[in-house]
Amino acid sequence: MYSDETHSLLDKTITTVTRIISQSEPVSCVNDYLETPWGMERLESTSMLLIVMGESLKGLDKLTDGTLLSRYPNIDWKGAKGLRDVIAHNYFDLDAEVIFEVVKNELPPMLATLHKMKSDIL
């Protein structure tokens, strides 16, 4: 039902979200982002990967004419895609608390849903 391009982009999205979660494991509080050079680098790299994730989600939505993501309403897809725009266009005003919240609380259920999505469309 879905194109090879859709399957490939879904795999890339899963990889990106997995990387964000994995690379953020050492971050236990928002101050971990703010108080050390390592933390600032982690915040910046996480933000870049969130931009990639948002672009991937936008691409999935476009490739599937909005039919794939909408089948999984438990995730705030609009918010995830919008976060990409906020980071990309307001980069110097990054809110570390928002990034921390997204990474620690929003991405794990999103990753589980992306895996379910992948198995559902095989």
C-alpha positions, 0 to 999 in steps of 0.5 A: 500500500505504501511506497518503498520511499515511505518505508525507507523514510520511516526507517530513517525516522526510527533511526533518528528518534532512536539516536536522540533517545540513546544519545540523551541517556546521560542527560538526567535534568535540564541543567545537564544541558546548560552547565557544561560544554558537553551539555551544550554540545548535546543540546545542540546535536539533539536539536539538530536531530529533532530538526531531522525528525521533524523533516522526516515526519513532514516527508512521511505526511506528504508521501502518504497524503496525510493518511499514515500519521493520522492513523496513530492519533496518540502522538502529537504529530503536528507538535513534533513537526512544528518543533522542527520549525521552532528550532530551525527558525528560533535557534538562538532562543532554544528552550532547554526545558522544552527539549528535555521534556520532549526527549525524555517524555514524548519521544519514547512513546513516539518511537514505540508508535513508529515501530508499530507503524512499521510493522503495520505497513509491512 
